[in-house]
Amino acid sequence: MHMAGIIMTCSSLRRHVDAAQKKENTAYEVYELDSRLHAEPKEMRAAVFEAMENLPEQVDTVLLSMGLCGGSVSERPLPVRVVMPKVDDCITLLMHTDNNWYPNLKRSGHMYLTDTVDSDLSIINIRNRLVERYGEKKGLMVFDIWFESYKSVDIIDTGVYDCYSGDYVTRAKANADLIQCPICYVEGSNLLLEKLVSGRWDHQFLIGEAGDTFREEDFVL
């Protein structure tokens, strides 16, 4: 039976979705959600469900390119069939390199960078927003408190983007310098998104039919 599906992705993963489709020779329509919504999970959840509720009638499956991300897709009945990686967020998603399932691959005290090094959620932009909100003195104090426990800024090498170019390293280092951390590289891949778009849905994925509800514990058990 033919599946009438679309891909719904956080904008922070758009380049990786496009790379996965190119490699797997698929051509799903892609609906992009603004990554800035992640700052407030309730807003991301509202946007995800609103988008799913307003899909064309012929769409029966959403391939959701994101993780739990603070509850963005949990605790509400799904309006349509959803298939998504069984991970806590997009960082863990990109750090999977094999067919084993890991709910969370991040390490405490590590900040992670991907191709969207200049996103609204970058260290530089977080600092700028805090200064804008609280003024320079208080904003920088809050910033230092937020990041005082970090000891490394890790670049995830997924093979999809050039994270060794001089331009990229310069931008990554500008972020790391603000929290006085070295930059390091960690291995990643685009495996989960390649499996998502090609239909290789195994124990690394959650599949929910219309009317089902994902619970937060579904992503870690």
N, C-alpha and C positions, 0 to 999 in steps of 0.2 A: 504494500500500500504506500502510495506516495505521500511524503510529509510536506505540508505547506508551512514552512517555517521562516522565521526571521531571526536575525541576531540582534540582541539588545546589549549594548556595552557601555560601560563608563568611558568617558572620553580619554581617560588616562591609559586605556588599553587599546585604543583604536588602531594604532600602528601594528600592534601584535595581532589583532583580529584580522587586519588586512593581509598580514604576512601568512597567517594560518590558512586563510582562504586561498591565497596564491599557491601555497605548497600543496594543499589538499585538493586543488582544482574545484572549489565550490564557489558559488556566486549568490549567496544569500543576501537579501537586502539588509542593511545595517542601520539600526536606530540608535543614535548616540545620546547618552545622558551626560549632562555637565558634571565633571568630577568635583566641582566646587560644592555640590550638594552633599558630599560626604562629610562636610564639616558639621552638618546636622542630620544624623541618620533618619530622623522622622521625615525630613524634607526629601531625602533620597527615596525612602519607602513610598511616600506619596507620589513622587514622580514616576517611579517604576510601575506602581499599580495603575496610575492614571494612563500611562502609555499602553499597558497591557489591556486595559479595559476599552481602549479606543482603537484597537487593531482592526483591520479589515476582517470581515466575517470568514473569509477563506483561510486566514492564518490559524493553524491549530496548534502550533508549537513555537515557543520562544526559547532560543538558545541564549542563555543569560551569561554574559561574559563579565562576571564579577564574583566575589565571595560573599560571605555573610555581611561583612562591612558594617558592624554595629547594629545589625538587625534590619538591613535595608529590604529584605524580602521575606522576613519571618512574621509569624503571628497573625497573618490575614489569609483567608481562603484565596487560592489562586484562581484568577478568572480564565486561565488558559493553561494548557500543558506547558510545564517549564522543565528544562534540563540545564543544570549548572554545575560547575566544579564544587566539590565538597571541601571547601577551604574557608578559613576565617576572613581572608581579604586578598586583594590583588597581589600583594607582595609575596605571600605564601604561594599563590597561584603561579607566579613567575619563577619561584625558586624550586618547583618540582622538576626533577630531571630524569625520573624513572617511573615505573608503574606501581610503585609503592604509594600508599596513601599517608599523608602527613597533614593533620589539621592545622598546624602552625609551625612554620620553619624559622620564624624570626628569633633572634637572640636578644635578651635584655641588654639595654645600653647601646644598641646599634640602631642607627638611622639608615634607611634604605633609599637609594636613588634608582630611577629607571630612565627611560628616554625622555620622560616629562620632567626633566631637572628644573625647568623654569616655571613649573605649574604654580597655581595659586596656593598650593600646599607645600611649596618649597620652604626651606629654612629662611631664606632671604625674605620671601613674601609674608611669612608668619611674623617675622620681626617687624617688618614695615607696618603691618596691620596693628600690631600691639602698640607701636609708637603712635600711630594715628589715633588709636582709640584712647590711650591713657596719657599721652604726652611722652616726651623722650625719656625723662628720668624714670617714671613709674613703668613705662612700657619696656624699657631695657631691663629693669629689675625683674619683671614678670617673665620676660624672655629667658633671662639667665636661670631663673628658678625652674622653668619648664625643661630646660635642656642640660641642667647641671649633671645629671646622671649618665649622659651619653658619653661614650668613649671611642666610638668609631662611626664613620659614615661609609657605608658599604654600597658599592655600585654593583647592581645585578647584571651580569653579562649573559643575556639571553640569546645572543647571536643575531638578533633582529635589527639592532642599531649599533653604530660604531661608538662604543663607550671608551675607546682609547684615543680618539682624535684629540688634537691639541685644544680645539674649541670646547669640546665636551668636558675634558679634564679641567680646563680653566674655570668653567661654570660650576662644576662639581666642587672644586677646591674653594671657590668663593663662598659657597654654602657651608662647607666644612669648617672653614676658617672662623666663621662667626661663632661656632660653638667649640672652637679650639680642639678639633678632632682630626686625626689623619683620615685620608681616604684609602679604602681597600677594595678589592674586587672579590665577589662571591659568584660561584657558578649558578646559572639559571638556565631556563630553556623556555620554548614556546609549546612544550609538549601538551599541556592540558587544553590549550585552545585549539591545537591541531586535532586532538581527539574529540573535542566538543563539536567542531564544524564537520568532522568526517563521520560522526555517528558511532564512534568507538567508546560508548558509555559503559564503564565498568564500575568497580567499587570506589573509584575516585570521583564519582558524580552522584548527584541527587536528581531523581526524576519525580516530579509531582504532577499528578493529573489535575484537570480543572476541578475545583472544589476542595482539593487537598490543602493542608496548611503546613508549611515548613516551620519547625520549632528550632530555636537556637541550638538546642542539644543535638539536633540532627547533623550539625556540621562538625561535631567533635566526638561523636560516638560511632 
